[in-house]
Amino acid sequence: MQILVVFEKVGDSYSAYSPDLPGCVATGESREETAANMHQALELHVQGMIEEGEPIPDSASFAEVMVIA
């Protein structure tokens, strides 16, 4: 399963979220720590959805970097 994760620098730390799984967020002091925390959060979030019998949404989000002049 592939899920888009968006990372943001917030002051001296980072945060991450997935547009496809509302409420699934993580933070950390570095991007690497945030990525590890988000990976764990995604696994727990999806496992909770499975246990509750909720459907796992297909990943519909995407990202694109655009260059402007």
Secondary structure as the mmCIF struct_conf table of DSSP 4:
data_model
#
loop_
_struct_conf.conf_type_id
_struct_conf.id
_struct_conf.beg_label_comp_id
_struct_conf.beg_label_asym_id
_struct_conf.beg_label_seq_id
_struct_conf.end_label_comp_id
_struct_conf.end_label_asym_id
_struct_conf.end_label_seq_id
STRN STRN1 VAL A 6 VAL A 10
TURN_TY1_P TURN_TY1_P1 GLY A 11 ASP A 12
STRN STRN2 SER A 13 TYR A 17
TURN_TY1_P TURN_TY1_P2 PRO A 19 ASP A 20
BEND BEND1 LEU A 21 LEU A 21
TURN_TY1_P TURN_TY1_P3 PRO A 22 GLY A 23
STRN STRN3 VAL A 25 GLY A 28
BEND BEND2 GLU A 29 SER A 30
HELX_RH_AL_P HELX_RH_AL_P1 ARG A 31 GLU A 51
TURN_TY1_P TURN_TY1_P4 GLU A 52 GLY A 53
HELX_LH_PP_P HELX_LH_PP_P1 GLU A 54 SER A 59
#
